[in-house]
Amino acid sequence: MAGGTSIAAPGAVMGAAPAFRFRPSSGALLVLGLFLLWEISARTGMVDSPNWPPLTRVLAVLARDIASGELPALVGSTLARMFTGLAAGTVAGVALGLLFGASRIARLVLGPTVELLRPIPIPAIIPPLVLFLGLDNGMKIAVGAITAFFPVLTNTAQGLRAVEADQIAMARTFGVPAWRRLFRVTLPAILPYVLAGLRVALALTLVTTVVAEMIAGEQGIGHYLVLMQFAGRAEEMYAAVLVLAFLGYALNRGFLALERRLIGWFFATGREG
């Protein structure tokens, strides 16, 4: 209106905070719909099998085992092995990626070996690792480290190729020592690439650690899942599957939040795609 008078929207209150409205995404609605279909198919006999219990019974078992502390202990042992392997593989991947970027000879000598080993499926290396390392934690940690190593290595090398030569040349011009250039110029520049590789490695390491526990383990959520399958305890088996699903989702969301804090400047440039 004329005179600068404004008309508030219907129902709006001056100075009041906007009301919170829950708007579930289409993805969340799909998950809820699949859960509902699970319950209906088990209750109505659409899936007539003693190994397909209703979701409500699975959730009841899940709540019982969480309250007893059994599942948290299993998940904790799996995560401890997974993060130890992830850390070892990340350090090795970043170190070798930097070596590849700094030395053409290293690329020529080690590159073919890396490319030869990278396509091997991780489950295929578990039996040889069992022969060398046994069934203890060392084998499962090694599986996680090998899993994390290749995505981090690849992304580190790609990040080095993407680092602008002008940045390094300017640092050299001002007489910045090589070690300081590494920590002040190179590593900050390639950090988004390293974190992208680490995000991929995070999900893969969880998968392969659980697979290692399933194939050759006496501890962890993977061993528990197989044990419940052989015992015919379907509710406990599906409860373990649900735990793994939500665990993977939570790890990914947590990593995304951490990534936003570490390299907020990168996302601010609009280059996250």
N, C-alpha and C positions, 0 to 999 in steps of 0.2 A: 504494500500500500504506500501511498504518497506520504511524505513527512518522515520516512524512516521507520514507521510502525511495522512491526513484524507480527505475524500470527503464528502462535504455537501449534504444533501438530496436535490432533485430538488425543487426549489422554496423557499428554506430556506435562510434566511438572517442572517448573523452573528450579534449577539447581539440584534436581534429584538425579541420582545415579541411574543409568539405564538398567532396566530389569534384565536379569540373566535368563537367557532362553537356551534350552538344550536343543541343539540341532544335530542329531546323529547323522554321520555321513552315510552315504550309500554303502560303503564298505562295512561299516558297523551293522547296518540293517541286514546286509547279506549274511554276516556271521550269525546274527540272532535268528535269522530265518533258517539257516542250516541247522542250528541247535534245536529249533522247534521241530524241524522235519525229523531230526534224529529221535527226539522224544516220541513224536507221533508214530513213526515207523516201527519203533520198538513196542509201544503200547498197543497198537492196533493190529499187530501181526503182519504189517506190510513186509517186514523182514523177519521171517520166522526162523530164528536161530538162538540157541542158548548163549551164543558168544556175541550177541548184540543187545546188551542191557540198555534200559532207558537212561537218558542223560541224567535224570534226577538221582538215580541210584549211583551213577559214577561220581556225581558231584558230592553226594553224601559220603562216599568212601574217600574222596579227595579231601574233604573237610576233616574227616576222622584221622587220616594219616598225617595231615599237616598239624593238627592239634597234638597228636602223639609225638611229633618231632621226627618221625621216620623219614618222610619225604624231604623236609628241610635239610636233614643231615646228608641224604643221598645227593641232593642238588648241590649242596655246599662242597662235597668232595669232588663232584664232577667239575664245578666251576673252578676249584683250586687247580686241578690239572689243566683245564682248558686255558686259564689265564697265564699259567706258568709257560705252557707251550706257545701261547700267543706272544708273550713278551720275548721269549727266546727267538722265535721266528721273525718277529719284527726287527729286533736288533740286528740279526744276521742279514735280513733282506735289505735294510737301509745301508748297512756297512758295505755289502757287496754292490748295491746299486750305486753308491758313491764311488766305489772303486772302478766300476764300469765307466762311470762318467769321467773319471780323472785319468784313466789309463786305457789307451787303445790296445795295448798288449794284453791287458787283463780281459778285455772283451774278446779278443781273438783266441786266447787260450781257454778261458772258462765258459765263454758264450755257448759253444756247441754242446758242452756237457749239460749246462742248464737247460737248453732247449730239448735235449734228449730226455732228461728226467721229468720235465714239467708235464708232459701229457700222461704220465703214468697215473692211473686212478689211485687215490690214497688207500682205499681198502685193499688194493693189491699189494701194497708194501707192508701191511700189518703182519702177515705170516713170516716174512724174513726178519722183521723187527722182533717178533716173538722169539725166533731162534737166537738172535744176538742179545736181546735185552730181557728176555723172560716175560712174565706176566705182571710184573710190578708197575709202579707208577712211571718209571723211566720210559717204558714202551709207549704209554699213552701220552706222556708229555712230548716224546719225540714225534709222535703222529701229529699232535697239534702244532709243533714247531715247523714241521715240514709243510703242513697245510698253509700256515700263515706266511711262510717264507716267500713263496712264488708270487702271490698278488702284491705283496709289499715291494719285492724286488722290481717287478715290472713297472709299478707305478712310480717308484723312486727314479728309475732310469728314465722314464718318460718325463718326469718333472725336471730332471737335469737338462734334458734336451729342450724343454720349454723355457728354461731360465734365460732371460734376456742377457745377451753378451754385454750390452752397455753397462749393466749393473756391475758385473764382475770387472770390466775394463776400468770403470770409474774407481772401484775400490783399489785396483792395482795402481792407478794413477796417483791416488792419495797415499800410497805406501802402506796400505793395510796389510798386515802379515797374512800368510796363507791360512793359518788356523783361525784367525779372527774373521777372515772372509767366509770361511766355512760356517761359522756359527752366527755371523751377523748378516750375511748376504744369501749364501746358498741354501742353508737349511730353512730359514723363514720363507724363501721363495718356493721351495719344493714341498713345504708342509701340507698344503691342500692336496697335493697328489699322494703324499704318504698316507694321509688320513683317509683318502678315498680307497686306497689299497687296504688299509687297516679295517675299514668298514666291511669290505668284502671278506677279508680274512676272519673277522669276528664271527660271522654267521657260519662260514665253512669250518672253522675250528670247533665250534660247538657240535656241528654235525659229526665230524670225524672223531672227536673225542668220545661221543656217545657210541658211535659205531665200534670203536676200539674196545669200549667196555662191553658191548654186546658180543663181540667175537671172542675176546680173550680177557675177560675181566672177572673180578670177584667183588668189586665195589662200584658205586656210582649208580646213577639213574638208568644208564643203559643196561647194566647187568640186572638191575631190578626188573626192568621191562621184560627182558627175555625170561627171567625166572617166573614171573607172573604168567607169561604165555604158556610155558611148559606145565605150570601147575593148574592151568585152566581157570585162573581167576581173572575173568574178563574185566570186571569193574576196576580192579587195581591196575590192570594193563592199560586200559583207556585213560585212567586217571594220570598215569605216568606220561602218556602221549599228550594230554592236555597241558600238563606241567611244562613239557618241552616246548609246546606251541607258544604258550604265554611267556615262557622264559626267553625264547628267541625274539619275540616281539618287544619285550621290555628291554632287552639288551640293545636292540636296534634303536629304539626311541631314546634310550639313555645316551647312546653314542652320538646320535644326531644333536642332542642338546649340548653335549660336551664339545662337539665339533663347532657348533655355532658360537660357543664362548671362546674357543681357541683361535678360530680364524674368522671372527665376525667381519673383519676388514675385507676378506675375500668375498663373502656373501653380499656385503654392501656394494660391491662393484657390479653385482648382477650377473656374475659368471658361474653361479652354482650349477647351471645346466650343463 
